[in-house]
Amino acid sequence: MMKELATITPQPIVRMCWVVDDMESSAQQWVETMGAGPFFLVPHFQLDELTYRGRPATLDQLSAVGQWG
């Protein structure tokens, strides 16, 4: 499969993730200090029916996706 990905992009695909307290200010800091962006905010992603470690759970997630480089 990696050989197939090499035909899509000449550079490796890299993903970095952080957990932050304030999504908007953290994205803005990346823009100002590193020149990253633009960022696209997914303000509310909720799953009500899932299992975590064998028990029912819920997930309410805020995400931002951006580009750098």
TAFEN-V911717 format. One record per pair of residues at least 6 apart in sequence whose C-alpha atoms are under 7 Angstrom apart, sorted by the first residue. I is the first residue (numbers start at 1). J is the second residue. D is the distance in whole Angstrom. If there is no record, write none. Layout:
I:J:D + I:J:D
//
This chain:
27:39:7 + 30:36:6 + 31:37:6 + 36:67:6 + 36:68:4 + 37:66:5 + 37:67:5 + 37:68:6 + 38:66:6 + 38:67:6 + 39:64:6 + 39:65:5 + 39:66:4 + 39:67:7 + 40:64:5 + 40:65:5 + 40:66:6 + 41:63:6 + 41:64:4 + 41:65:7 + 42:62:6 + 42:63:5 + 42:64:6 + 43:62:5 + 43:63:7 + 44:60:7 + 44:61:6 + 44:62:5 + 45:60:6 + 45:61:5 + 45:62:6 + 46:59:5 + 46:60:4 + 46:61:6 + 47:58:6 + 47:59:5 + 47:60:7 + 48:58:5 + 48:59:7 + 49:57:7 + 49:58:6 + 50:56:6 + 50:57:5 + 50:58:6 + 51:57:5
//
